[in-house]
Amino acid sequence: MQIQEWQNNWNELGKNDPLWVVLTDPAKKGGRWTPAEFFATGVEEISGLMGRVDQVKPNLRRGKALDFGCGVGRLSQALAAHFPEVHGVDISPSMVGHANRFNRFPDRCHFHVNGSDRLELFPDASFDFIYSNIVLQHIEPQFSKRYIAEFVRLLKPDGLLVFQILSATLFRQILPPILVERYRRLKNRGKPYIGMFGVPRTEVLEILRRAGGKVLACESRPESSRWTSRRFF
């Protein structure tokens, strides 16, 4: 799909049951997430993340942070406990609308809609810290690769980028991506859906190298029989 089609897809997904769309726990489908327990998961995740950040880059400046693929602001608001200025960006206007309504820190958290495969709304070297989790795995590689390069552009010279992305296992590699995508579209019959995509580790490393980034750590874990999840620092 084109980027505008994906924007429409995620905008529709964000209109109904947006908390479940962000965290797809089967037990929480149908509006069963309460805002309190949903946002508590973000606080827990960011608390653990910052402990790891202190190990990887102990002298990180806690200035300005970016949450890419912010959804309703689950992680953006949690980051506001660690950074005085946080920006959340998402492709979905409906999700950003929810984020603004849920925002408990309007003086520190700012949300933006970005319908491009670039992040032109931010100038070079804007952020001390950039974080993206369970987002790039839902973006077609033709776009996610560009976003990764954009992250490095937006990072200050001594800043830190942390992002998670999938790569296909041998089982999943057998299936051509174009056939998988056609099957998804036929299966969903024009209805919005959550796609899954991956980029090989070697390609991610090459994108970062060309953009001028230095990899400090890479953590891997099995996601399923089809995917491996990797987190890059």
Backbone as a ProteinNet text record, in pm:
[ID]
protein_1_A
[PRIMARY]
MQIQEWQNNWNELGKNDPLWVVLTDPAKKGGRWTPAEFFATGVEEISGLMGRVDQVKPNLRRGKALDFGCGVGRLSQALAAHFPEVHGVDISPSMVGHANRFNRFPDRCHFHVNGSDRLELFPDASFDFIYSNIVLQHIEPQFSKRYIAEFVRLLKPDGLLVFQILSATLFRQILPPILVERYRRLKNRGKPYIGMFGVPRTEVLEILRRAGGKVLACESRPESSRWTSRRFF
[TERTIARY]
83.6	0	87.4	29.9	96.7	82.5	166.7	167.5	31.1	-38	-168.6	-271.8	-258.9	-349.6	-326.6	-198.2	-168.6	-219	-210.2	-262.5	-413.2	-485.1	-629.3	-658.8	-578	-596.4	-584.9	-476.4	-453.9	-547.4	-593.1	-690.2	-821.8	-862.1	-984.4	-966.7	-850.4	-824.9	-828.9	-786	-781.1	-914.8	-1016	-1145.7	-1219.3	-1209.8	-1280.6	-1181.5	-1194.9	-1110.6	-961.4	-922	-782.2	-682.4	-721.2	-626.4	-591.8	-690.6	-663.7	-579.9	-600.5	-520.4	-373.1	-343.9	-205.1	-149.4	-222.5	-181.8	-288.8	-263.6	-367	-375.6	-400.9	-426.5	-567.4	-581.3	-714.1	-815.9	-769.7	-861.5	-911.9	-849.4	-885.7	-961.2	-988.9	-1058.2	-1201	-1249.1	-1384.7	-1396.8	-1295.2	-1301.5	-1274.6	-1206.3	-1182.6	-1058.9	-975.1	-865.9	-923.9	-885.8	-916	-796.2	-817.6	-705.1	-597.6	-638.4	-540	-446.8	-500.4	-413.5	-337.3	-397.2	-329.7	-206.5	-223	-110.2	-8.2	-51	44.5	144.8	102.8	197.6	307.3	274.1	375.1	475.5	427	516.8	613.7	561.6	645.9	749.9	706.3	798.7	910.4	876.2	976.9	1070.3	1018.1	1103.7	1211.8	1171.9	1269.6	1365.1	1312.8	1396.1	1503.9	1466.9	1564.1	1673.6	1639.2	1742.7	1843.8	1796.2	1886.3	1965.3	1900.4	1967.9	2084.5	2064.8	2172	2292.8	2269.6	2380.2	2451	2371.4	2426.8	2491.2	2424.4	2475.2	2450.3	2535	2509.5	2507.3	2568.8	2575.8	2478.2	2372.1	2274.4	2212.3	2211	2148	1996.3	1930.7	1785	1719	1719.8	1662	1531.2	1540.5	1422.7	1410.1	1289.3	1268.6	1159.7	1172.4	1072.8	1021.1	888.4	821.9	761	823.9	776.4	671.4	555.9	444	374.7	347.2	303.7	164.4	81.1	-54.5	-127.6	-182.7	-259.4	-171.7	-39.9	51.6	90.1	76.6	109	252.2	346.4	487.8	531.4	469.4	505.2	485.3	369.9	342.8	438.3	473.3	568.6	706.9	744.9	873.9	880.1	764.1	760.4	808.9	815.7	871.8	1024.2	1083.7	1229.4	1287.3	1202	1247.4	1153.4	1207.4	1122.7	1040.3	1080.1	1006.5	998.2	875.4	852.4	759.4	796.7	711.4	671.4	542.4	491.8	442.9	477.7	436.1	371.4	262	190.8	127	106.4	47.4	-103.7	-164.9	-310.4	-366.2	-445.1	-507.6	-599.7	-669.9	-760.1	-681.3	-567.3	-484.6	-428.3	-382.8	-328.7	-439.3	-559.7	-671.8	-694.7	-690.4	-702.4	-585.9	-464.1	-346.2	-363.6	-414.2	-436	-542.4	-644.7	-749.7	-699.5	-612.4	-558.3	-441.5	-390	-264.3	-276	-200.1	-199	-85.1	2	117.9	126.3	24.8	25.3	140.5	200	314.8	443.9	444.2	567.1	550.2	427.7	399.5	328.6	379.7	322.5	306.7	189.4	159.2	140.1	188.3	188.1	141.9	67.8	33.3	137.7	188.5	284.1	237.8	194.4	145.7	246.7	374.3	481.2	573.6	652	753.9	884.2	878.4	988	934.6	1024.6	984.1	1026	978.7	1021.2	976.5	878.6	832	935.6	1042.1	1150	1281.6	1358.8	1488.9	1596.1	1708.7	1822.5	1861.1	1911.6	1968.2	1870.9	1746.9	1643.2	1633.3	1672.4	1638.5	1760.4	1755.7	1855.6	1824.6	1696.5	1654.3	1536.7	1544.7	1435.9	1403.4	1273.7	1230	1113.6	1117	1005.7	996.9	880.5	860.5	726.9	724.1	607.9	538.9	619.4	566.5	619.9	752.7	811.7	768.9	732.2	687.3	553.7	484.2	356.4	367.8	490.7	514.3	587.8	540.5	606.4	753.5	842	985.8	1025.6	955.3	990.7	979.6	894.7	879.5	961.6	961.7	1032.4	1181.8	1239.4	1381.6	1410.8	1320.4	1339.1	1326.6	1233	1216.6	1341.8	1403.7	1524.5	1633.8	1651.2	1750.5	1712	1582	1535.5	1564.3	1550.6	1581.5	1723.9	1816.8	1957.1	1974.1	1906	1912.2	1863.4	1759.3	1698.2	1774.5	1865.9	1936.1	2050	2062.1	2176	2304.5	2419.1	2544.6	2573.9	2534.9	2561.9	2432.4	2330.5	2201.8	2194.7	2079.9	2059.7	1927.3	1933.6	1817.4	1796.9	1674.2	1639	1513.6	1521.8	1403.2	1397.5	1275	1248.5	1194.7	1238	1190.9	1198.5	1115.9	1115.7	1204.7	1251.8	1310.5	1252.2	1236.3	1168.3	1257.7	1197.3	1267.5	1269	1337.9	1346.3	1207.6	1117.4	981	911.6	923.7	855.7	925.2	1056.1	1131.1	1091.1	1034.7	996.3	885.5	800.1	683.7	720.1	701.3	730.1	640.2	695.7	615.2	495.3	510.6	400.3	280.9	308	197.9	130.4	210.6	154.4	62.3	107.4	27.4	-101	-94.4	-216.1	-315.1	-262.7	-349.3	-417.3	-340.6	-399	-511.9	-489.1	-589.7	-715.2	-697.8	-814	-888.7	-812.6	-873	-956.1	-907	-975.7	-1079.8	-1084.1	-1189.8	-1212.9	-1103.5	-1113.5	-1124.5	-1137.2	-1144.8	-1004	-990.8	-857.6	-801.2	-669.8	-606.7	-467.7	-414.5	-280.7	-184.3	-101	-3.6	122.3	198.7	325.5	434.4	546.2	655.3	789.2	891.4	1024.9	1131.9	1248	1365.8	1483.3	1560.3	1674.8	1774	1836.1	1933.4	2043.1	2093.9	2203	2161.4	2036	1987.4	1974	1925.5	1913.9	2051.1	2149.5	2285.3	2342.2	2314	2364.7	2297	2166.9	2096	2155.7	2179.5	2236.7	2378	2456.6	2594.1	2593.1	2510	2504.3	2454.3	2365.1	2310.4	2407.1	2512.2	2610.7	2590.1	2509.8	2485.3	2583.5	2603.4	2690.5	2606.7	2609.7	2531.4	2605.9	2541.1	2599.4	2560	2440	2391.9	2276.3	2258.9	2146.1	2097.3	1971.1	1912.7	1808.8	1813	1721.8	1642.1	1518.6	1436.4	1335.9	1300.2	1198.7	1062.8	996.4	862.8	756.6	787.2	697.5	776.4	709	777.5	814.1	756.1	778.3	871.5	886.7	957.3	1055.5	1164.1	1255.3	1245.1	1233.3	1226	1364.1	1407.2	1537.5	1520.6	1597.2	1600	1740.8	1749.6	1878.8	1897.6	2017.8	2057.9	2165.2
-119.7	0	125.2	234.2	362.8	417.7	516.1	567	627.6	689.7	748.1	639.5	525	413.1	359	350	305.6	406.2	534.5	634.9	616.5	595.1	571.1	444.9	340.7	213.3	232.1	301.3	319.3	422.4	515.4	610.9	540.6	447.6	370.8	280.5	215.3	130	208.7	334.3	416.1	470.1	457.4	514.7	431.8	301.1	212.2	122.2	116.1	30.9	62.5	189.3	226.5	168.7	148.3	93.2	-50.7	-126.9	-265.4	-270.3	-176.9	-174.2	-154.8	-77.3	-55.5	-178.8	-234	-355.5	-461	-552.3	-645.5	-769.7	-748.9	-858.9	-911.7	-1040.9	-1093.3	-1072.8	-1074.5	-1058.5	-915.2	-821.5	-680.8	-626.8	-712.4	-666.7	-625.8	-522.5	-477.2	-377.2	-291.5	-185.9	-231	-344.5	-397.2	-339.6	-268.1	-196.2	-76.9	-58.9	66.8	158.6	289.8	380.1	366.5	346.2	337.4	219.2	100.9	-16.4	-11.5	45.8	57.9	147	265.5	357.6	311.8	230.5	173.5	82.7	14.8	-69.1	15.5	138.5	227.7	272	303	342.2	229	106.4	-9.5	-31.2	-20.6	-41.7	62.2	187.6	293	287	249	233.5	128.7	13.7	-90.2	-46.2	24.5	72.4	167.6	262.7	361.3	297	189.5	116	56.6	5.7	-49.2	63.5	176.2	291.1	335.8	335.1	375	282.8	157.9	64.3	88	110.3	124.4	261.5	365	501.5	579.8	559.5	615.1	767.1	835.3	981.4	1048.3	978.6	1034.7	1162.5	1265.9	1391.6	1374.1	1404.8	1391	1523.2	1552.6	1676.8	1654.2	1630	1622.3	1480.8	1423.1	1284.5	1275.7	1174.1	1145.9	1003.6	989.2	859.1	841.2	755.4	734.1	624.4	655.5	562.6	565.9	686.9	706.4	652.9	630.9	585.3	684.6	634.5	720.7	782.4	768.1	832	746.5	615.8	525.4	543.4	548.3	561.6	707.3	793.1	935.5	992.2	962.9	1015.5	956.1	828.7	766.4	829.2	864.6	929.2	1067.2	1130.5	1264	1263.7	1145.7	1136.8	1141.8	1127	1120.9	1233.1	1298.2	1404.3	1524.3	1646	1764.6	1798.5	1745	1771.4	1642.7	1600.1	1476.1	1505	1453	1464.6	1324.6	1305.3	1180.7	1205.1	1115.7	1131.6	1002.4	1015.2	898.2	930.8	828	846.3	864.2	824.6	820.3	943.9	1026.9	1141.5	1100.9	988.8	947.5	909.3	841.2	805.5	930	1026	1148.9	1226.6	1220.9	1282.6	1221.8	1088	1019.2	1057.5	1064.8	1099.3	1235.6	1330.4	1463.8	1462.9	1381.3	1374.1	1305.6	1207.6	1135.2	1208.8	1311.7	1373.9	1439.4	1386	1441.9	1541.4	1554.2	1643	1734.7	1817.4	1899.9	1998.2	2032.1	2122.7	2052.4	1918	1842.7	1750.6	1702.7	1607.7	1678.5	1661.2	1725.2	1619.4	1614.6	1509.1	1565.8	1489.2	1535.2	1422.9	1461.3	1369.2	1382.9	1269.6	1269.8	1168.3	1218.3	1130.1	1105	1127.3	1111.1	997.2	946.4	847.2	914.2	1043.4	1120	1187.5	1249.4	1320.8	1467.2	1530.2	1666.2	1769.6	1736	1833	1860.1	1778	1800.7	1826.7	1927.9	1954.4	1855.2	1857.8	1772	1792.9	1685.1	1690.9	1754.4	1707.8	1764.9	1697.6	1569.3	1491.3	1427	1425.9	1353.5	1204.5	1170.9	1031	1005.3	894.7	852.5	707.8	679.1	543.7	501.8	377.2	320.2	171.9	129.1	-11.7	-59.7	-181.9	-246.9	-153.5	-82.4	9.2	-26.9	-30	-59	-196	-285.9	-419.1	-414.4	-302.7	-286.3	-195.2	-164.4	-72.8	-147.2	-132.1	-197	-156.8	-250.9	-221.1	-101.7	-78.6	36.4	167.5	169.4	289.1	279.9	163.8	151.8	177.2	137.2	162	312	386	531	595.1	545.5	600.5	577.8	460.9	432.7	533.8	561.7	661.9	799.9	829.7	957.2	969.2	858.7	862.1	911.8	858.9	898.9	1046.8	1092.9	1235.6	1324.3	1280.7	1361.4	1356.6	1261.5	1241.6	1342.2	1398.4	1485.1	1401.8	1463.7	1388.1	1292.5	1326.7	1238	1176.7	1170.9	1116.7	965.6	910.7	765.8	733.1	641.1	587.4	442.9	409	271	235.9	131.2	90.5	-61.2	-110.7	-253.8	-280.2	-391.3	-429.7	-581.7	-638.1	-782	-818.6	-942.3	-1002.5	-1141.7	-1184.6	-1311.1	-1430.4	-1535.6	-1662.6	-1733.9	-1846.8	-1922.1	-1957.9	-1998.3	-2035.4	-1918.9	-1799.5	-1682	-1631.4	-1653.8	-1606.4	-1678.8	-1797.1	-1875.4	-1806.8	-1733.9	-1671.8	-1532.9	-1506.5	-1373.7	-1268.1	-1154.9	-1052.1	-1004.4	-994.5	-944	-1039.2	-1170.3	-1267.7	-1262.7	-1245.3	-1234.5	-1113.1	-1001.3	-878.9	-891.1	-953.9	-974.7	-1063.3	-1166.8	-1254.5	-1177.1	-1092.1	-1013.2	-925	-860.4	-767.9	-843	-958.4	-1038.4	-1090.4	-1135.8	-1190.6	-1085.5	-962.2	-856.6	-782.5	-808.2	-756.8	-606.7	-533.4	-389.1	-329	-413.9	-362.9	-330.6	-234.7	-203.7	-322.9	-339.5	-453	-416.1	-499.5	-479	-571.9	-515.8	-595.8	-620.4	-721.9	-754.5	-763.3	-696.4	-689.9	-696.8	-736.8	-744.3	-693.6	-662.7	-623	-703.4	-769.2	-848.8	-764.5	-828.2	-759.6	-693.4	-762.9	-707.7	-578.5	-572.2	-451.8	-336.3	-367.5	-264	-205.8	-292.7	-246.3	-159.8	-196.3	-118.2	18.5	23.9	152.3	244	189.7	268.9	316.3	228.6	265.5	379.8	367.3	470.3	603.4	596.3	718.7	784.1	711.4	766	725.9	622.2	575.2	467.4	456.4	354.2	264.9	134.3	40.2	8.4	36.3	8.8	-128.2	-173.7	-304.5	-347.6	-479.3	-535.6	-657.7	-655.8	-764.1	-838.1	-971.2	-1052.5	-1147.4	-1173.1	-1274	-1328.5	-1457	-1511.8	-1447.8	-1407.6	-1350.1	-1456.1	-1545.6	-1654.5	-1748.4	-1847.3	-1937.3	-1865.5	-1747.9	-1674.8	-1554.5	-1502.4	-1376.2	-1380.9	-1307.1	-1273.4	-1123.2	-1084.2	-943	-897.1	-781.4	-725.5	-581.4	-548.5	-412	-356.7	-247.7	-184.7	-60.5	-45.7	75.8	145.7
0	0	0	-43.2	-34.5	107.3	139.9	276.9	314.3	217.7	247.2	278.1	210.8	238.8	379.4	420.1	556.3	658.7	625.4	717.8	736.3	627	636.7	715.5	691.7	761.9	912.9	956.3	1100.2	1160.7	1079.7	1130.3	1162.7	1076.6	1103.4	1225.3	1235.9	1351.4	1482	1476.3	1596.8	1642.7	1559.4	1594.6	1699.3	1690.5	1782.3	1856.1	1985.3	2069.5	2052.3	2059.8	2032.4	2131.1	2257.3	2354.2	2318.1	2274	2233.3	2106.2	2014.4	1891.5	1924.6	2029.5	2071.2	2140.3	2235.2	2307.8	2286.7	2193.3	2148.9	2237.2	2364.2	2456.4	2428.6	2391.3	2358.6	2470.6	2594.2	2707.4	2720.9	2649.6	2663.1	2541.6	2445.3	2325.5	2358.8	2288.1	2310.5	2423.3	2436.5	2537.5	2679.4	2696	2830.9	2898.8	2824.6	2889.5	2965	3089.2	3157.2	3135	3121.3	3100.6	3207.9	3332.6	3441.2	3422	3394.8	3379.6	3248.6	3144.8	3015.7	3027.9	3085.1	3095.5	3199.3	3293	3389.5	3319.7	3210.8	3136.4	3073.5	3034.6	2978.3	3082.4	3202.2	3311.8	3343.4	3347.8	3377.1	3266.9	3141.6	3030.2	3028.4	3044.8	3039.3	3160.4	3275	3393	3367.6	3311.9	3279	3170	3071.1	2961.2	3011.2	3097.6	3142.4	3227.6	3297.1	3368.8	3272.7	3158.9	3057.2	2989	2965.7	2906.6	2994.7	3125.6	3217.4	3206.1	3167	3146.9	3013.9	2908.8	2774.2	2752.7	2802.7	2785.6	2914.3	3014.4	3148.4	3155.4	3060.2	3066.1	2969.6	2933.4	2839.9	2896.3	2815.9	2856.2	2853.3	2961.8	2971.1	2932.3	2803.9	2754.9	2682.1	2552	2465	2408.7	2417.6	2374.9	2268.7	2181.9	2078.1	2094.1	2091.5	2090.2	1952.3	1870.3	1733.1	1730.9	1667.8	1668.1	1802.4	1848.5	1987.9	2017.6	1912.9	1940.2	2028.3	2138.7	2230.1	2339.1	2327.3	2422.7	2541.5	2529.9	2641.4	2689.6	2596.6	2632.7	2642	2565.2	2568.8	2708.3	2768.2	2901.4	3004.3	2987.5	3079.5	3064.6	2942.7	2919.9	2985	3004.8	3065.4	3209.7	3272.7	3407.7	3404.6	3285.3	3273.1	3187.6	3108.2	3017.9	3030.2	3031.5	3046.4	2923.2	2807.2	2683	2602	2573.2	2499.5	2382.1	2265	2147.2	2101.1	2081.1	2026	1884.9	1793.3	1653.9	1606.4	1531.2	1481.9	1347.5	1266.6	1134.7	1141	1252.3	1264.1	1334.1	1263.7	1329.4	1444.5	1430.4	1538.9	1663.6	1646.1	1761.1	1829.7	1750.7	1809.1	1880.3	1826.8	1896.4	2033.2	2040.8	2170.4	2262.1	2205.4	2285.9	2351.2	2276.5	2332.8	2441.9	2424.5	2527.3	2654.5	2639	2754.6	2821.4	2756.8	2799.1	2937.4	3033.5	3169.5	3189.4	3087.5	3099	2977	2952	2829.9	2822.5	2936.1	2934.4	2894.3	2900.4	2870.2	2749.4	2724.6	2616.9	2501.9	2381.8	2263.3	2154.1	2092.5	1996.1	1855.9	1756.1	1617.4	1524.5	1420.1	1311.9	1202.2	1154.1	1043.7	938.9	824.3	718.8	609.6	638.2	540.1	580.5	484	517	558.2	580.9	640.2	766	841.1	962.9	950.5	840.8	808.8	910.8	993.5	1092.5	1200.4	1206.6	1303.5	1230.6	1273.9	1211.3	1256.4	1189.6	1225.5	1371.8	1433.2	1569.2	1668.8	1667.7	1755.4	1891.6	1900.3	2019	2085.6	2218.2	2296.7	2300.9	2291.7	2305	2212.1	2137.6	2049.1	2079.8	2094.4	2128.9	2039.9	1995.2	1919.6	1950.9	1997.2	2032.6	1977.4	1926.5	1862.8	1763.5	1685.8	1584.7	1446.2	1430.6	1299.9	1247.7	1336.9	1295.2	1221.5	1229.1	1160.2	1037.9	997	884.9	774.3	651.1	538.4	532.9	499.9	497.5	412.2	301.6	217.7	295.5	397.3	480.4	609.3	673.5	801.8	785.6	673.2	649.5	642.2	581.7	573.4	711.2	790.9	925.5	1009.8	996.5	1074.6	1041.4	912.3	873.2	926.1	927.2	980.5	1130	1202.8	1346.6	1370.1	1292.2	1309.9	1275.9	1172.4	1137	1251.1	1318.7	1424.6	1556.2	1569.3	1695.2	1711.5	1831.8	1861.6	1861.1	1837.5	1822.6	1937.4	2059.6	2172.2	2226.5	2140.6	2182.8	2170	2206	2202.1	2133.6	2039.3	1969.2	2013	2051	2084.4	2005.2	1923.7	1848.5	1835.9	1825.5	1811.4	1671	1612.9	1480.2	1467.2	1383.1	1360.3	1242	1243.3	1123.5	1109.4	985.6	958.9	989.5	1043.1	1058.7	924.3	918	792.7	741.8	833.2	792.6	722.9	781	725.3	599	587.5	471.7	344	357.8	240.5	161.5	232.1	169.4	116.5	-13.1	-68.6	-4.9	40.4	107.9	27.8	-104.5	-186	-182.7	-176.4	-168.7	-32.5	72.3	207.1	216.4	159.5	167	86	-28.1	-107.2	-33.5	32.4	111.3	224.2	293.8	403.7	353.5	239.7	187.5	144	83.3	44.3	166.9	266	388.1	460.8	464	539.2	456.3	324.9	237.2	252.3	248.8	254.1	392.6	495.1	632	683.2	775.8	831.2	907.4	903.8	969.6	1017.5	1107.3	1162.4	1089.5	1003.3	929.8	1011.2	973	1038.9	933.5	959.9	863	936.2	864.1	923.3	828.3	885.6	808.6	861.7	775.9	823.2	903.2	1001.3	1087	1005.5	903.5	824	753.9	709.2	643.4	742.6	861.9	964.6	996.8	1014.9	1046.2	934.7	810	697.5	690.7	717.6	719.4	825.3	943.6	1052.6	1017.9	956.3	919.6	818.3	715.6	611.9	666.7	765.8	824.5	922.1	961	1053.2	1197.3	1219.6	1355.7	1398.5	1528.5	1585.4	1676	1651.8	1731.7	1860.9	1973.9	2105.3	2157.9	2121.5	2166.6	2078	2067	1993.5	2070.5	2109.5	2188.8	2104.8	2107	2026.5	2113.9	2072	2138.5	2037.8	2046.7	1957	1984.6	1877.4	1889.2	1862.7	1767.3	1730.3	1641	1582.3	1488.5	1359.5	1337.7	1212.4	1227	1350.4	1367.2	1483.5	1467.6	1576.6	1602.7	1729.2	1764.2	1807.8	1754.9	1792.3	1839.1	1943.7	1994.2	1979.1	1905.8	1877.2	1962.5	2017.9	2088	2004.9
[MASK]
+++++++++++++++++++++++++++++++++++++++++++++++++++++++++++++++++++++++++++++++++++++++++++++++++++++++++++++++++++++++++++++++++++++++++++++++++++++++++++++++++++++++++++++++++++++++++++++++++++++++++++++++++++++++++++++++++++++++++

